[in-house]
Amino acid sequence: MDEVDESKQMVLQIGSALKKYRKEKNMTLDDLAELTGVSKLTLGNIERGETNPTLAIIWKISKGISLPLLALFRSDNPVSLYRASEGLRFSNDEKNWIIEPVFKSNDIEMCRAYLQPNSSYHPEGHHVNTTEIATVMTGSIEIQVNEEIYTLNQYDTISFRADCPHSYTNRTNSETVLHISLKYGF
């Protein structure tokens, strides 16, 4: 399957999962827009598969409906294989932070994350009571949690409350690869 087909499939999958969630909760698009802070027009376009939502929009939806991010990418297949740099990939607007889903369950999700050289990523706060666990696979990174900065090198791991301000900074001239797990507390 080529990259365009995979991208379209991803968009359709997100839209289908979002519409299913909304219908199960007997919500209108107006209700969902109020809950998530995403416009009714954008939500409708996502449900119909007419737009490829950004990572920021997907996070707003996930947080607004208290649903793990990767739950919007449901799969009925009992075996899921996620190869590095293949399949689903999401990036921020600056294209310097890329995540790839690896695993999801009801309250845990894992992804690979790539931070480009000499760049930073400042995510929005995650769901309340979410724990983030990040392990550096290649490179090194500075992770700021609240006001404290932690420098991690290859195979170092950090765990912190992800609903507080945090950021990732790669001060090297090489891409940094992380393995990130999110444990939701709802």
C-alpha positions in Angstrom: 0.0 0.0 0.0 1.5 3.4 -0.9 1.8 6.3 1.4 -1.2 8.2 0.0 -3.5 5.1 0.4 -2.2 4.6 4.0 -2.8 8.3 4.8 -6.3 8.2 3.4 -7.0 4.9 5.3 -5.8 6.6 8.5 -8.1 9.6 8.0 -11.1 7.3 7.3 -10.2 5.2 10.4 -10.1 8.3 12.7 -13.3 9.7 11.2 -15.1 6.3 11.7 -13.9 5.9 15.3 -14.9 9.5 16.1 -18.4 9.2 14.6 -18.9 5.8 16.4 -17.9 7.4 19.7 -20.2 10.4 19.2 -23.2 8.2 18.2 -22.6 5.8 21.2 -22.7 8.8 23.5 -25.8 10.3 21.7 -23.9 13.5 20.9 -24.4 16.0 18.1 -21.5 17.6 16.3 -22.3 20.7 18.3 -22.0 18.8 21.6 -18.6 17.3 20.5 -17.4 20.7 19.3 -18.2 22.2 22.7 -16.5 19.3 24.6 -13.3 19.3 22.5 -12.8 22.9 21.5 -12.6 21.8 17.8 -15.0 23.5 15.4 -18.1 21.6 14.2 -17.0 22.1 10.6 -13.6 20.5 11.3 -15.2 17.6 13.3 -17.6 16.9 10.4 -14.8 16.9 7.9 -12.8 14.5 10.0 -15.8 12.2 10.4 -16.3 12.2 6.6 -12.6 11.6 6.0 -12.4 14.9 4.1 -9.4 16.3 6.1 -6.2 15.0 7.5 -6.2 16.3 11.1 -3.0 17.6 12.7 -1.5 16.0 15.8 -2.7 19.0 17.8 -6.3 18.6 16.7 -6.2 14.8 17.4 -4.9 15.6 20.9 -7.6 18.2 21.5 -10.3 15.6 20.5 -8.7 12.8 22.6 -8.4 15.0 25.6 -11.9 16.5 25.3 -13.6 13.1 25.2 -11.2 11.5 27.7 -10.2 8.8 25.3 -6.6 7.7 24.7 -5.2 9.1 21.5 -4.6 5.8 19.8 -8.1 4.7 20.6 -9.0 6.8 17.5 -7.1 4.2 15.5 -9.0 1.1 16.3 -8.0 -2.2 14.6 -10.0 -5.4 14.7 -6.9 -7.5 13.8 -5.7 -9.5 16.9 -2.1 -9.1 15.7 -0.7 -5.6 15.0 2.8 -5.1 13.6 4.3 -1.6 13.5 7.6 -1.3 11.7 9.7 1.7 12.2 9.1 4.4 9.6 6.3 2.5 8.1 2.5 2.9 8.5 0.9 5.5 10.7 3.0 8.6 11.4 1.9 11.9 12.9 3.8 15.1 13.1 3.3 18.5 14.6 2.9 21.6 12.5 6.6 22.2 12.4 7.3 18.7 11.2 10.1 18.3 13.8 8.3 15.9 16.1 7.0 12.6 14.6 5.2 9.8 16.4 4.4 6.3 15.3 1.9 4.2 17.2 3.3 1.0 18.5 0.7 -0.5 20.9 -2.6 0.5 22.5 -4.9 -0.9 25.2 -7.7 0.7 27.2 -5.4 2.7 29.4 -1.9 2.3 28.0 -0.5 3.4 24.7 3.1 3.3 23.3 4.7 5.1 20.4 8.1 5.8 18.9 8.9 9.5 18.7 11.5 11.2 16.5 12.7 14.7 17.4 14.7 16.3 14.7 18.2 17.9 15.3 18.4 21.2 17.1 14.6 21.5 17.8 12.1 21.4 20.5 8.6 20.0 21.0 6.1 21.4 23.5 3.0 19.2 23.8 -0.2 20.3 25.2 -1.0 18.9 28.7 -2.3 15.3 28.5 -5.3 13.9 30.2 -5.5 14.4 33.9 -3.6 11.7 35.9 -1.7 10.5 32.9 1.9 9.2 33.4 4.4 9.5 30.6 7.4 7.2 30.4 10.1 8.1 27.9 13.2 6.0 27.0 15.9 7.4 24.7 16.6 4.7 22.1 19.2 6.8 20.1 20.7 10.2 20.7 20.2 12.3 23.8 17.5 14.8 24.8 16.6 17.3 27.4 13.1 16.9 28.9 11.7 19.8 30.9 9.0 18.9 33.4 7.5 21.9 35.1 10.7 24.0 35.8 13.2 21.2 36.1 15.4 20.0 33.1 16.5 16.4 32.9 19.2 15.3 30.4 18.8 11.8 29.1 21.2 9.7 27.0 20.7 6.5 25.1 18.6 4.0 27.1 17.9 6.4 30.0 14.3 6.5 31.1 12.1 9.1 32.8 8.6 8.9 34.2 6.5 12.0 35.0 2.9 13.3 35.3 2.1 14.3 31.7 -0.8 16.6 32.6 1.8 19.1 33.7 3.9 21.4 31.4 6.7 19.4 29.8 8.8 19.7 26.6 11.5 17.8 24.7 14.6 19.5 23.3 17.2 17.9 21.0 20.3 20.0 21.1 22.4 17.6 19.0 23.0 17.5 15.2 21.3 14.1 15.0 17.8 12.9 15.2 16.8 11.5 18.7 14.5 8.5 18.8 12.4 7.8 21.9 10.0 5.1 23.0 7.1 6.7 24.9 4.4 5.1 26.9 1.3 6.9 28.3 -0.6 5.4 31.2 -4.0 7.0 31.5 -5.5 7.4 35.0 -9.2 7.4 34.0 
